[in-house]
Amino acid sequence: MKRLICVTVGSAVVVLAGCAAPAQLDMPVALERSSWMTTDAKTSDLLYVTDIGTNDVYVYSYPQGSLVGTLRNFNSPLRDCSDSHGNVYITNTYSYELLKYAHGAAKPEAALHDSNYLPWDCSVDPTTGNLAVTNYGPYSNSNTGDVVIYTDGKGSPKAYRDPSVQAYLYCSYDDSGNLFVDGLDFSYNFVLLKLPKGKSTFEQIALNQKFTSWGGVKWDGKDVAISDGTALYQYSVSGTKAKKIRVVSLKRSVNVLQFWIAGSTVIAPDGPNGAKHDAGFWKYPQGGPPAKTIGTGLFQNPSGATISVANGT
């Protein structure tokens, strides 16, 4: 018997391993509503929080946490990421595209497409500006996904796959241009991959831990952090081996998947599967209870966070 994995994306469901294609793939976008940004939003650093429950992206001043804008009319905005120039990329997942927004802009300036693959997560290489995207594959390909890289964040992408991996979930570049990706093999075991800068073949990183919950991966400036829902596990990576050096407890969280690390702060939406439907600010790497939360009463299912810098390089 084939094991089925169904992953909720907004009101739609991504189904792995041979299920019938979900009807929600062609669900219509809600009636258009106007996006808005305050006139002075562009002058400060901004925090973008995606919400697949409302199909909106909420924009806050950072680190103040004041709402300064709302981007609307998405079709499951699952994740987001940003580059050193302040550009923000948002996965408009069930429209099979990524939308690029300039810092503080209310309208997208570009859309990137990849042959009916469902974009899941993204990261920008700080050394080149290349954009990496993890994808779920189309039903005709047994849902097997891939990782694609857009040179300088534009044009047609190049695809990368590991023959032992079915699902590619989250990704993060380090400061040297190496790409870390977590996902699932064909037996649904958690795996951590590394695509070294300039290479075309993934290396599989050996972990001294088994993950039963599948969360995000992020480079913190020195090490790799991986989420399991209520904690971040900090790993020192050397070659193809990873050594766990710290557990960062995200107290009062329920199900943190994707997250963003900004220096000594981790910002994490707590939204999927009946979680708290807010975003917390935790000290990093100390962890503990959140220093602040935003979005209570506004968010329905927050799923991604990134910080866009003002006056980017």
Backbone torsions as a table, in degrees:
resi	resn	phi	psi	omega
1	MET	NA	135.0	177.0
2	LYS	-77.6	136.7	175.6
3	ARG	-82.5	139.3	-177.8
4	LEU	-108.6	138.5	172.8
5	ILE	-124.6	121.8	179.0
6	CYS	-114.3	125.6	-178.1
7	VAL	-115.5	120.7	-177.8
8	THR	-75.7	129.7	175.3
9	VAL	-127.5	99.6	-173.4
10	GLY	63.4	-128.7	177.3
11	SER	-93.6	5.8	-180.0
12	ALA	-106.3	168.3	-178.1
13	VAL	-131.2	126.1	171.3
14	VAL	-88.6	126.4	-176.3
15	VAL	-116.3	125.5	177.7
16	LEU	-98.1	157.9	168.1
17	ALA	70.1	57.7	163.1
18	GLY	82.8	14.3	175.0
19	CYS	-79.1	164.2	174.1
20	ALA	-65.0	146.3	-179.6
21	ALA	-61.7	130.2	-177.1
22	PRO	-67.9	139.7	-179.2
23	ALA	-62.5	-24.7	-176.5
24	GLN	-67.5	-10.8	179.0
25	LEU	-57.0	-30.5	-177.6
26	ASP	-108.0	23.7	-178.2
27	MET	-67.8	141.9	-177.6
28	PRO	-73.4	152.7	172.8
29	VAL	-75.3	145.4	178.7
30	ALA	-62.2	162.4	178.4
31	LEU	-53.8	141.1	-174.6
32	GLU	-64.5	137.1	173.8
33	ARG	-125.4	154.1	-173.6
34	SER	-79.5	132.1	170.1
35	SER	-77.8	157.7	178.7
36	TRP	-149.2	151.6	173.9
37	MET	-143.1	142.8	176.0
38	THR	-67.6	156.0	-174.3
39	THR	-65.7	-26.7	-177.6
40	ASP	-100.7	10.3	-176.4
41	ALA	-61.5	-34.5	-175.3
42	LYS	-67.9	-15.2	-174.8
43	THR	-85.9	-8.4	-178.0
44	SER	-124.8	162.6	170.7
45	ASP	-64.2	147.7	-173.7
46	LEU	-129.8	143.0	173.7
47	LEU	-106.0	122.3	179.3
48	TYR	-105.5	122.8	178.5
49	VAL	-116.9	118.7	178.2
50	THR	-83.7	148.1	-178.5
51	ASP	-138.5	107.9	-179.2
52	ILE	-80.9	-5.4	174.6
53	GLY	-81.4	-36.2	-179.8
54	THR	-102.5	-10.2	-173.2
55	ASN	61.2	31.4	177.9
56	ASP	-122.7	163.1	171.0
57	VAL	-122.6	122.2	-176.4
58	TYR	-97.9	136.0	-174.8
59	VAL	-116.9	127.5	-177.6
60	TYR	-122.0	148.7	168.3
61	SER	-66.3	145.2	-178.9
62	TYR	-128.1	131.1	10.8
63	PRO	-93.7	7.3	-173.1
64	GLN	-62.8	-39.3	179.1
65	GLY	83.9	28.2	176.5
66	SER	-95.5	134.9	179.4
67	LEU	-67.5	123.3	-177.9
68	VAL	-122.8	0.3	178.2
69	GLY	179.5	162.6	175.0
70	THR	-140.1	124.7	175.6
71	LEU	-97.9	133.5	-170.1
72	ARG	-127.5	178.3	174.9
73	ASN	69.8	37.4	173.3
74	PHE	-91.2	167.9	177.1
75	ASN	-124.4	76.2	-173.7
76	SER	70.7	76.0	175.9
77	PRO	-77.9	89.5	-167.4
78	LEU	-75.6	-52.0	-177.3
79	ARG	-135.3	172.4	174.2
80	ASP	-150.3	163.2	176.4
81	CYS	-154.6	169.7	-175.7
82	SER	-142.7	162.3	177.5
83	ASP	-114.8	-179.7	-174.9
84	SER	-71.5	-12.9	177.4
85	HIS	-89.4	-2.8	-178.7
86	GLY	91.0	0.6	176.0
87	ASN	-69.7	143.9	-179.1
88	VAL	-119.6	131.0	176.6
89	TYR	-108.4	130.2	-177.8
90	ILE	-122.5	127.5	178.8
91	THR	-78.9	107.9	175.4
92	ASN	-89.5	75.2	-155.9
93	THR	-59.1	-48.7	-175.4
94	TYR	-86.4	10.3	164.1
95	SER	-108.9	10.2	174.8
96	TYR	56.9	43.1	-175.7
97	GLU	-152.9	163.3	167.8
98	LEU	-115.4	137.2	178.6
99	LEU	-108.6	135.4	-179.4
100	LYS	-105.3	126.9	177.8
101	TYR	-117.9	134.0	169.7
102	ALA	-69.3	158.3	-178.5
103	HIS	-54.7	121.1	176.5
104	GLY	76.2	7.3	-178.7
105	ALA	-83.2	147.8	179.9
106	ALA	-93.2	-12.2	-179.6
107	LYS	-129.0	147.0	179.2
108	PRO	-71.4	149.6	177.4
109	GLU	-103.7	-11.2	179.6
110	ALA	-160.7	156.5	175.1
111	ALA	-129.5	136.2	178.5
112	LEU	-113.1	138.6	-176.3
113	HIS	-128.2	155.8	179.5
114	ASP	-149.7	70.4	166.1
115	SER	47.1	51.9	173.6
116	ASN	66.2	17.2	169.3
117	TYR	-81.7	148.9	-178.8
118	LEU	-94.1	108.7	-179.5
119	PRO	-67.8	135.9	-172.1
120	TRP	-113.6	-49.0	-178.8
121	ASP	-148.6	166.0	-178.0
122	CYS	-149.4	161.8	176.3
123	SER	-157.9	148.1	-178.7
124	VAL	-111.5	131.4	178.6
125	ASP	-71.6	116.7	-177.9
126	PRO	-68.7	-15.2	-178.5
127	THR	-90.3	-21.6	-175.4
128	THR	-130.0	-22.0	-171.9
129	GLY	84.2	4.1	177.2
130	ASN	-67.5	144.4	-177.6
131	LEU	-108.8	120.1	175.7
132	ALA	-100.1	141.4	-178.9
133	VAL	-136.9	129.2	171.0
134	THR	-88.3	140.7	-175.3
135	ASN	-129.2	146.8	160.6
136	TYR	-90.5	138.8	-177.0
137	GLY	-81.7	164.0	177.4
138	PRO	-69.5	160.3	-178.2
139	TYR	-59.1	-34.4	-178.6
140	SER	-64.0	-16.6	179.8
141	ASN	-108.6	27.2	-179.0
142	SER	56.4	28.1	177.6
143	ASN	67.5	6.1	179.0
144	THR	-66.5	127.5	-175.1
145	GLY	-95.4	-162.5	177.0
146	ASP	-161.6	179.3	170.5
147	VAL	-119.2	129.2	177.5
148	VAL	-117.4	151.0	179.5
149	ILE	-126.9	124.1	176.0
150	TYR	-96.1	119.0	178.6
151	THR	-64.0	124.0	-179.0
152	ASP	56.9	24.4	176.1
153	GLY	70.6	28.7	-179.3
154	LYS	-156.3	173.1	177.3
155	GLY	78.0	-155.9	179.1
156	SER	-94.2	139.8	-175.0
157	PRO	-88.2	164.5	170.9
158	LYS	-107.0	134.2	-175.5
159	ALA	-94.9	146.3	178.0
160	TYR	-132.1	138.0	179.6
161	ARG	-141.7	154.2	170.4
162	ASP	-112.0	128.8	-174.8
163	PRO	-62.7	-16.3	-178.6
164	SER	-97.0	0.3	-172.7
165	VAL	-114.7	133.7	177.1
166	GLN	-97.0	-51.8	-174.2
167	ALA	-113.4	129.3	176.6
168	TYR	-107.7	117.5	-167.8
169	LEU	-101.4	-67.5	-173.3
170	TYR	-125.6	157.0	-176.9
171	CYS	-146.7	155.8	178.0
172	SER	-160.3	130.4	171.8
173	TYR	-81.0	148.7	169.0
174	ASP	-94.3	-177.0	-174.7
175	ASP	-70.1	-13.6	-178.3
176	SER	-102.0	1.8	178.9
177	GLY	90.8	10.4	171.9
178	ASN	-83.2	140.7	-177.1
179	LEU	-106.3	124.5	174.0
180	PHE	-101.5	136.4	-178.4
181	VAL	-136.5	133.4	170.5
182	ASP	-110.9	157.8	-176.5
183	GLY	-176.2	-156.0	-175.4
184	LEU	-130.9	138.6	173.5
185	ASP	-83.0	-172.8	-174.5
186	PHE	-76.2	-6.0	171.9
187	SER	-103.6	9.8	177.1
188	TYR	66.8	30.5	171.7
189	ASN	-90.3	143.8	179.2
190	PHE	-69.4	136.0	178.3
191	VAL	-133.8	151.6	173.6
192	LEU	-120.1	125.8	-178.5
193	LEU	-115.0	156.3	173.3
194	LYS	-133.2	128.7	172.6
195	LEU	-106.1	100.8	-177.9
196	PRO	-61.7	148.0	-178.8
197	LYS	-56.2	131.2	177.9
198	GLY	82.1	-2.7	-179.2
199	LYS	-100.9	163.6	-179.8
200	SER	-116.8	1.6	-177.4
201	THR	-121.7	133.2	177.9
202	PHE	-72.2	147.4	166.6
203	GLU	-107.4	137.3	177.2
204	GLN	-92.2	128.1	-176.3
205	ILE	-93.6	126.1	179.5
206	ALA	-78.4	124.9	178.2
207	LEU	-105.4	143.7	176.0
208	ASN	-93.4	41.5	-177.6
209	GLN	-162.4	145.1	173.5
210	LYS	-101.9	134.9	177.1
211	PHE	-105.3	127.6	175.2
212	THR	-101.9	-15.2	172.8
213	SER	-115.4	139.7	-170.7
214	TRP	-107.3	112.1	-177.9
215	GLY	-124.9	-170.1	-173.9
216	GLY	-74.4	167.1	175.1
217	VAL	-129.3	139.6	-178.2
218	LYS	-150.2	137.2	172.2
219	TRP	-79.9	130.1	-175.5
220	ASP	-102.8	8.7	-178.0
221	GLY	106.9	-18.8	179.3
222	LYS	-141.6	-38.7	-174.8
223	ASP	-132.2	176.1	177.8
224	VAL	-102.4	130.2	176.7
225	ALA	-110.7	136.0	180.0
226	ILE	-127.1	135.9	-179.5
227	SER	-97.3	145.1	170.4
228	ASP	-118.6	10.8	177.9
229	GLY	117.4	-43.8	-178.8
230	THR	-125.1	-1.0	179.5
231	ALA	-152.4	158.8	172.0
232	LEU	-110.2	137.8	179.0
233	TYR	-110.0	119.7	-175.1
234	GLN	-94.4	124.7	-176.8
235	TYR	-120.6	136.1	168.3
236	SER	-92.4	123.2	-175.6
237	VAL	-107.1	127.7	175.6
238	SER	-132.4	115.6	-176.2
239	GLY	62.8	-122.8	-180.0
240	THR	-107.3	20.1	178.3
241	LYS	-122.6	144.6	178.1
242	ALA	-123.1	134.6	178.7
243	LYS	-114.6	124.1	179.1
244	LYS	-72.3	126.8	-177.4
245	ILE	-117.2	-15.5	-178.2
246	ARG	-164.2	146.3	170.6
247	VAL	-111.3	122.6	-179.5
248	VAL	-102.4	104.3	-177.6
249	SER	-76.5	126.6	175.8
250	LEU	-101.0	77.7	-175.7
251	LYS	-61.7	145.3	-178.3
252	ARG	73.2	5.3	173.6
253	SER	-89.6	158.3	-179.7
254	VAL	-116.6	-48.9	-177.5
255	ASN	-152.0	79.3	176.5
256	VAL	-88.0	122.0	177.9
257	LEU	-107.3	-88.7	177.8
258	GLN	-75.5	148.0	-178.7
259	PHE	-151.0	170.8	179.3
260	TRP	-134.0	135.7	178.5
261	ILE	-109.9	123.3	177.8
262	ALA	-122.8	92.8	-179.4
263	GLY	63.1	-114.2	-177.6
264	SER	-97.5	18.2	179.9
265	THR	-130.7	136.5	170.2
266	VAL	-112.3	129.0	178.8
267	ILE	-108.8	125.7	-172.1
268	ALA	-140.8	118.7	171.3
269	PRO	-66.3	139.7	-179.1
270	ASP	-121.6	80.4	-168.7
271	GLY	-128.6	-37.0	-170.8
272	PRO	-69.8	153.3	168.0
273	ASN	53.7	52.5	174.1
274	GLY	76.0	22.9	-179.9
275	ALA	-78.6	-160.2	-167.8
276	LYS	-83.9	-11.9	177.1
277	HIS	59.7	45.9	172.3
278	ASP	-145.7	-175.1	173.5
279	ALA	-129.3	132.8	-177.0
280	GLY	-108.0	153.8	173.8
281	PHE	-112.1	114.9	178.7
282	TRP	-113.1	150.1	172.8
283	LYS	-69.8	139.9	-179.3
284	TYR	-128.0	129.2	9.2
285	PRO	-98.0	17.1	-176.4
286	GLN	-67.6	-37.3	-176.4
287	GLY	71.2	-148.5	-176.8
288	GLY	94.7	-159.3	178.1
289	PRO	-72.0	155.3	179.7
290	PRO	-67.5	141.2	175.5
291	ALA	-74.3	-25.1	-178.1
292	LYS	-161.9	151.5	172.1
293	THR	-130.6	150.8	177.0
294	ILE	-132.6	160.1	172.0
295	GLY	90.1	-3.0	179.9
296	THR	-59.8	126.8	-178.2
297	GLY	86.3	-11.5	179.9
298	LEU	-109.5	-48.9	-178.8
299	PHE	-72.2	147.4	171.6
300	GLN	-110.4	-40.8	179.5
301	ASN	-155.2	69.5	-178.3
302	PRO	-65.5	139.6	-169.8
303	SER	-135.5	-16.0	-178.1
304	GLY	-150.4	155.7	179.2
305	ALA	-148.4	141.3	172.4
306	THR	-150.5	155.6	177.1
307	ILE	-110.2	129.9	176.8
308	SER	-105.6	126.4	-176.0
309	VAL	-88.1	139.5	174.1
310	ALA	-76.4	150.3	178.5
311	ASN	52.7	47.6	-178.5
312	GLY	-61.7	160.1	-177.2
313	THR	-69.2	NA	NA
